[in-house]
Amino acid sequence: MVFTPLRILIVDSDQELSAGIRKIFQDGGYEVNHCAGSSAAIRTMEQDLFHFVLIHSVLPEKEQLELMDHISRFCSGLPFFYLFWYVRFSGAGPESRPTDPEGGDEWAGIRAIKMTMDRLSKGILRESRGQEMQRDTLNMVKEFQESNQRLMELGKKKNACLAAATHELRTPLTILGGYQKLLLSESFGPLNEKQKHLLKESGRNCRRLIGMVNSMLDRCRLESESAEFHFQYASYLKTLKNILEQMRNYIEENGITLHVDFPEEELMLTFDAGAIEQVHINLIGNAVKFTPSSGKITVKCENTPDGILTQIMDTGVGIDAEEIGRVFDEFNNVGKRYGEKKGAGLGLSICKKIIQAHGGRIWVESRTGKGSCFSFLLPRETVDITAHP
């Protein structure tokens, strides 16, 4: 238990998520401040005294290094921790969003950090009683810093290994796909129906594997410093129409009707066309997978005061209420509960990363047996853009 208010600074890029973390520490008697990004945090630390700093692990590495450098140079002895509570190397990914800070194993990592901070707090409060306690506290902090540094290095090695392995897989798979198409064209002689069927099945599985490999590469790219977005001020509606035209045959081949609801006005937006195309392909592809033949998919776009809202609605199987909070997790198996056997469970988490990189947000509403509605809101301007045509 903390007997006097000690001050904590949370450095996070997600204010909504930090609210649950803030509540845990405030209930424990701590005074909690929040900053979005390293620049704001450094300015705050220059003005106020903090006993602990909690740094979210999804902040860009450059910002993390800036914070560590500032703390080591100007805040000697200040304990700081990385929020690694939802980096799960066993399967689930870093985009899980616990909804109940009062319960559930999702918050176990935060509670473990709090317990450590409670122990350190006692040492801080008794600092005036002796230097020995101070040395013990600093040693404990150093051990945690070293452990967190090892975790960061392990994460980098994991991503590098994953990227290398998947990249090596893509080339032979692409070659195999080309050979299958060549054989199906009967360039080397006629095929009977059974041979055609086997080649088509082989081709479908090859394309599925290529899709999984591409998803893994996208994930590694988005988590690394090499992730680059090419923002341009352009017609969002024109881009969206082109995407739907490309996907129309795929949708109709599955016996599904495509309906669009677009405004007459032009919608101009600052965005990365390639990245947003990937979001639409993933969302519409999922809608096709989980919508039975004779179903309907509706793509709606509208101008709102907060930005441009896009919605992909289907008449598919829907999602259970208890599963909705996990659909944007990496490697989630939500789809398998509804009969989907394909994919690595990365598509929606990639969508979320792309939308967040645009300064937007994405969410889902669904009822079992009634279909799903995936929505995302994009601001008209992105902070990375310095000029428009």
SULQUILIN-V241645 format. One record per residue. PHI is phi in degrees with one decimal (none if undefined). PSI is psi in radians with two decimals (NA if undefined). NEAR is the number of other C-alpha atoms within 8 Angstrom. Layout:
BEGIN
PHI|PSI|NEAR, PHI|PSI|NEAR
END
This chain:
BEGIN
none|2.44|5, -93.4|2.18|11, -92.3|-0.46|5, -129.6|2.63|5, -64.4|2.08|8, -103.3|2.61|11, -100.7|2.35|12, -121.4|2.42|13, -113.8|2.12|13, -100.6|2.14|13, -107.7|1.94|14, -148.1|2.65|13, -99.3|0.04|10, -129.1|1.65|7, -64.7|-0.60|9, -63.1|-0.76|6, -70.4|-0.64|8, -67.2|-0.34|11, -61.7|-0.71|8, -67.2|-0.67|10, -65.8|-0.75|10, -57.9|-0.72|9, -62.7|-0.71|9, -59.2|-0.79|10, -77.1|-0.61|12, -64.8|-0.67|10, -64.3|-0.42|7, -87.9|0.07|8, 96.4|0.14|12, -88.6|2.66|12, -95.8|2.14|10, -117.3|2.30|11, -117.6|2.71|8, -129.5|2.40|10, -130.8|2.46|12, -98.3|1.67|11, 102.1|2.84|11, -71.4|-0.65|12, -61.2|-0.83|7, -64.5|-0.65|9, -65.6|-0.74|13, -64.0|-0.74|10, -61.4|-0.69|8, -67.0|-0.73|8, -68.0|-0.47|9, -71.5|-0.38|7, -101.7|-0.52|6, -127.6|2.82|6, -96.9|2.31|7, -128.5|2.51|11, -89.3|-0.48|9, -140.7|2.58|11, -127.3|2.20|13, -106.8|2.08|12, -108.7|2.16|13, -72.1|2.31|12, -69.7|-0.27|7, -88.2|-0.03|6, -61.9|2.56|11, -53.1|2.51|7, -57.6|-0.62|7, -59.7|-0.74|6, -68.1|-0.68|11, -60.9|-0.76|11, -65.4|-0.67|8, -60.4|-0.75|9, -65.6|-0.81|11, -61.8|-0.69|8, -64.8|-0.75|8, -64.2|-0.77|10, -64.5|-0.75|10, -67.2|-0.54|9, -88.4|-0.61|7, -119.2|-0.21|6, -129.1|0.92|8, -55.9|2.25|7, 90.4|-0.10|6, -73.9|2.12|10, -71.7|2.39|9, -141.9|2.60|10, -129.8|2.62|12, -92.6|2.44|9, -85.0|1.46|10, -96.3|0.31|8, -66.5|-0.35|10, -120.8|0.41|11, -88.8|1.74|8, -108.6|1.85|9, -73.8|-0.20|6, -82.3|-0.20|4, 165.9|-1.17|8, -67.8|2.66|12, -107.1|-3.04|12, -79.6|0.17|10, -105.9|0.24|9, -66.7|2.52|12, -128.7|1.62|7, -59.6|2.48|8, -107.0|-0.22|5, -130.5|1.65|7, -65.5|-0.18|11, -86.3|-0.16|4, -159.6|2.93|6, 97.2|2.59|8, -71.9|-0.25|5, -59.9|-0.50|8, -97.2|0.16|11, -61.8|-0.67|9, -63.1|-0.72|10, -64.5|-0.74|10, -65.4|-0.60|9, -65.9|-0.72|8, -62.0|-0.73|9, -62.1|-0.72|9, -61.4|-0.73|8, -63.4|-0.74|8, -66.1|-0.60|8, -60.4|-0.74|10, -66.0|-0.75|8, -64.9|-0.58|9, -60.8|-0.69|10, -61.6|-0.67|9, -67.3|-0.68|11, -64.2|-0.75|9, -68.1|-0.44|7, -101.0|0.24|9, -55.8|-0.67|10, -66.8|-0.29|6, -81.5|-0.21|5, 169.1|2.62|8, -76.1|-0.38|8, -63.2|-0.75|6, -62.8|-0.64|10, -63.7|-0.75|11, -63.6|-0.73|8, -62.0|-0.72|8, -63.4|-0.80|11, -65.4|-0.63|10, -63.6|-0.70|8, -64.5|-0.73|8, -62.5|-0.73|10, -61.8|-0.72|8, -61.5|-0.73|8, -67.5|-0.67|9, -63.2|-0.74|10, -65.4|-0.70|8, -63.5|-0.74|8, -66.7|-0.63|10, -64.7|-0.70|8, -63.8|-0.66|8, -64.2|-0.70|8, -63.0|-0.77|8, -65.1|-0.69|8, -62.8|-0.72|8, -62.3|-0.71|8, -64.9|-0.76|8, -64.9|-0.68|8, -61.5|-0.81|8, -65.8|-0.69|10, -64.9|-0.74|9, -64.6|-0.76|8, -63.5|-0.75|11, -64.4|-0.74|11, -64.3|-0.77|8, -64.3|-0.81|8, -68.5|-0.60|12, -64.9|-0.69|10, -67.1|-0.48|8, -76.4|-0.54|9, -65.1|-0.72|11, -61.9|-0.93|8, -63.2|-0.58|8, -66.2|-0.69|11, -64.6|-0.70|9, -64.0|-0.77|8, -59.2|-0.74|9, -61.4|-0.67|11, -65.1|-0.72|8, -62.9|-0.71|8, -63.1|-0.74|12, -63.3|-0.68|9, -64.2|-0.75|9, -65.3|-0.71|10, -65.8|-0.45|11, -74.0|-0.11|6, 62.3|0.54|9, -66.6|-0.43|8, -105.5|0.28|5, 127.5|2.81|5, -67.9|2.67|6, -119.1|2.54|8, -84.2|3.02|6, -62.3|-0.67|6, -65.1|-0.74|6, -63.4|-0.72|8, -62.3|-0.74|10, -61.9|-0.78|8, -64.9|-0.70|8, -66.8|-0.68|11, -64.9|-0.74|10, -63.8|-0.73|8, -62.4|-0.72|9, -64.1|-0.71|11, -62.8|-0.76|8, -67.5|-0.62|8, -65.0|-0.75|11, -64.9|-0.63|9, -63.1|-0.76|10, -65.5|-0.69|9, -62.5|-0.70|11, -61.7|-0.73|9, -65.2|-0.74|10, -62.3|-0.77|12, -62.1|-0.67|10, -63.6|-0.72|12, -65.1|-0.70|12, -65.7|-0.70|12, -61.7|-0.74|9, -61.0|-0.83|10, -62.1|-0.70|12, -65.1|-0.74|10, -68.6|-0.44|11, -92.1|-0.12|7, -103.0|2.99|8, -71.8|-0.23|8, -80.8|-0.06|6, -66.0|2.07|8, -127.8|2.42|4, -117.9|2.40|6, -107.0|1.55|7, -80.3|2.38|11, -140.7|2.61|11, -87.6|1.93|10, -151.5|3.13|8, -79.2|1.96|10, -69.8|-0.68|9, -65.2|-0.69|10, -63.4|-0.75|7, -61.9|-0.76|10, -63.6|-0.71|9, -64.1|-0.69|8, -63.6|-0.71|8, -62.4|-0.80|11, -66.0|-0.61|8, -64.2|-0.66|8, -68.3|-0.57|7, -95.3|-0.11|9, -58.4|-0.80|9, -61.3|-0.75|8, -60.4|-0.73|7, -66.7|-0.83|12, -70.7|-0.53|10, -61.6|-0.44|7, -91.3|0.21|8, 72.9|0.43|10, -111.2|2.44|15, -89.8|2.31|10, -100.8|2.22|11, -123.0|2.38|8, -119.7|2.57|7, -136.7|1.59|8, -115.3|2.60|8, -74.1|2.78|8, -74.9|-0.50|4, -71.9|2.65|4, -75.1|2.48|7, -115.5|1.87|9, -96.2|2.46|10, -154.6|2.62|12, -94.2|2.00|12, -160.4|2.89|13, -94.3|1.88|10, -60.4|-0.72|10, -64.6|-0.73|6, -68.0|-0.74|9, -66.9|-0.59|11, -60.3|-0.71|11, -63.4|-0.68|9, -59.8|-0.83|11, -64.8|-0.72|9, -61.9|-0.76|10, -65.1|-0.80|11, -68.9|-0.78|11, -69.6|-0.66|9, -59.8|-0.73|8, -63.9|-0.71|8, -60.7|-0.69|13, -65.6|-0.75|12, -59.7|-0.67|8, -104.9|0.20|11, -112.8|2.16|14, -69.4|2.83|10, -55.5|2.52|7, 78.3|0.08|7, -81.4|-3.05|12, -137.7|2.46|11, -120.2|2.26|14, -116.5|2.25|12, -111.1|2.04|12, -119.3|2.45|10, -137.5|2.36|11, -149.0|2.72|9, -89.5|2.22|9, -126.0|2.88|7, -59.7|-0.46|4, -92.4|-0.14|6, 145.7|-2.82|10, -99.0|2.14|13, -101.2|2.22|12, -119.0|2.38|11, -131.4|2.35|12, -115.5|1.91|14, -112.3|2.45|12, -133.5|2.92|13, -108.6|0.64|12, -84.7|-2.70|13, -75.1|-0.34|12, 78.1|-3.14|13, -132.1|2.38|12, -62.5|2.58|9, -58.0|-0.68|8, -72.7|-0.23|5, -95.0|-0.29|9, -59.1|-0.66|11, -67.4|-0.16|10, -111.0|-0.07|10, -65.5|-0.43|10, -95.9|0.12|11, -72.3|2.62|15, -72.2|2.54|14, 56.8|0.46|10, -71.4|2.67|14, -112.7|0.45|7, -59.7|-0.76|9, -61.6|-0.55|10, -65.3|-0.45|8, -69.7|-0.29|7, -113.0|0.35|8, 96.3|-0.04|6, -82.5|2.14|9, -106.5|-0.16|6, -96.0|2.80|5, 90.2|2.87|8, -102.7|0.04|9, 75.1|0.56|12, -112.9|-0.31|14, -55.4|-0.85|9, -72.0|-0.60|13, -66.9|-0.61|13, -66.1|-0.73|13, -56.5|-0.78|11, -63.7|-0.75|11, -61.8|-0.72|9, -66.1|-0.80|11, -63.1|-0.73|14, -65.2|-0.60|9, -65.1|-0.39|7, -89.2|0.04|10, 79.2|0.27|10, -105.3|-2.96|11, -142.8|2.72|10, -134.8|2.52|10, -153.7|3.00|7, -136.5|2.51|9, -125.7|2.35|8, -160.1|2.70|13, -136.0|2.40|11, -57.6|2.23|10, 81.0|-0.08|8, -115.6|0.00|10, 94.5|3.13|15, -133.6|2.74|15, -133.0|1.90|11, -95.2|2.22|12, -125.0|2.51|11, -142.6|2.52|12, -116.2|2.19|12, -113.1|2.25|12, -67.6|2.70|12, -69.2|-0.45|9, -129.4|2.56|8, -108.3|2.43|11, -62.3|-0.40|6, -73.5|-0.28|5, -85.3|2.28|10, -104.4|-0.30|5, -154.9|2.66|4, -118.0|2.71|6, -62.6|NA|3
END
